[in-house]
Structure formats: structure tokens, C-alpha cells
């Protein structure tokens, strides 16, 4: 299996030590900490740093911000030095570069995909506008910020987007295999990001569901490897 066929996994919205440990034990590649104070999954930078110290090598912490001042982003990154940044608000390309020291720190940019399918969204242009991002994260556009556990219509995505994508929004152990099979052929590489789909309550993860989610992702990878899905050029 090549690197492009192995779907990376991020478990987001972690608030407890045992949930960080469960994500690592299940085989997650990244864990997410929400820096947005209005979120029920919010943790402070100090708390994120405390939780991130539990991570072994090669499991990446991700700090999620919504329209935060650049100074706040930089301060949190100083506390969690190995973290990458996820911008989930209305940040412009310039805002993202400013907050990450000109792109010196890797970042993801969330694209809010309309739920109705009728409202146009030019993902190819969005990816080009944020070409300095390590990847574009696809989430459902709901009132407020974040996907709210909603799934958008994956089939309406462009047939080819020349960048790395992260599929998010309403993913669960039951639907993530189908999501990967639909979206993976459309991009350079695909990762997945789950929060509510592996929770008992907001901010409280379920270790069994995390393991089920990872198993479903690996099942999709096996199917893709068997079908020899072509990889888009980088």
C-alpha cells in the first residue's frame, strides 16, 4: 500500500487524557484540540499542551481556531510546539500566513461546503486561494462554525482537485468507508477527521467507537488498494 492509499486519521475535539490515549492506541495519526471558546469541546492552550505531552512520536497535535487574532494563534503554538494549525472560520489567505509566520508552521484550511447542494461553492478556486495550506479540510456549512455533525453531499465535489483533502463533517464508523471511496479518487491524497461520530457526549469520546472508526477507514483502504484507484499528480 502506498502512502497515498493509506488514509490518515485525525480524532478531533479531545478534552480528556483517556481519550488522547484511546486515539493513539487505535492508530490515529493526529489528534485535535479546539481553541474556540464557544465550542463545548474548548480547551485552553495550557490544557492542550498538557494533553499533547501524552502523545508519542509521529502523532501530531492539531490546534483548531475560529477567527482568532494572530497573536493568540502564535501563543498557543508556542505552548504546543509540535502542533499544526487548523483555521475554521473566515480567515483569509493573508490571515493564515500571518498567524503561521508566513507559512513556516503547517496549517489546514477548512472549506465550508453547503448542505443543500444548490448553493455554488468553487472548491478548486478555494484550494488555489489557499495554496500554502498543507491540506483543505471539507466540512459542512451550518449556522455558526464547525460541521455540527452534519454530512454534505460528497458526490457533488469536483471530479479532480489537485491538492490534499481532509474529509470531515458527520463522519461515523458506519459511513466513513463510503466517504473515502467516493472522495479519494478526486484528490492528491485523503485524510479523515472525526469528532461527534466517536463521542458519548460532546467532548467525551468513546474508545470503542474510535476503534470502530479506524477499522472502517482501514477497510476502505483495502478496497481502494484492490481496485487500484489512480492517484492524481501532486
Secondary structure, DSSP 8 states (H G I E B T S, - for coil): --TTTS-EEEE----SHHHHHHHHHHT-SEEEEE--TTSTTB--HHHHHHHHTT--TT-EEEEEESS--HHHHHHHHHHSTT-EEEE-SS--HHHHHHHTTTTTS-EEEEEEEESSS-S---HHHHHHHTTTSSEEEEEEE-SSSS-TT----GGGS-S-EEEEEEE-SS--TTTHHHHHHHHGGGEEEEEEEESGGGEEETTEE-HHHHHHHHHHHHHHHHHHHHHT------
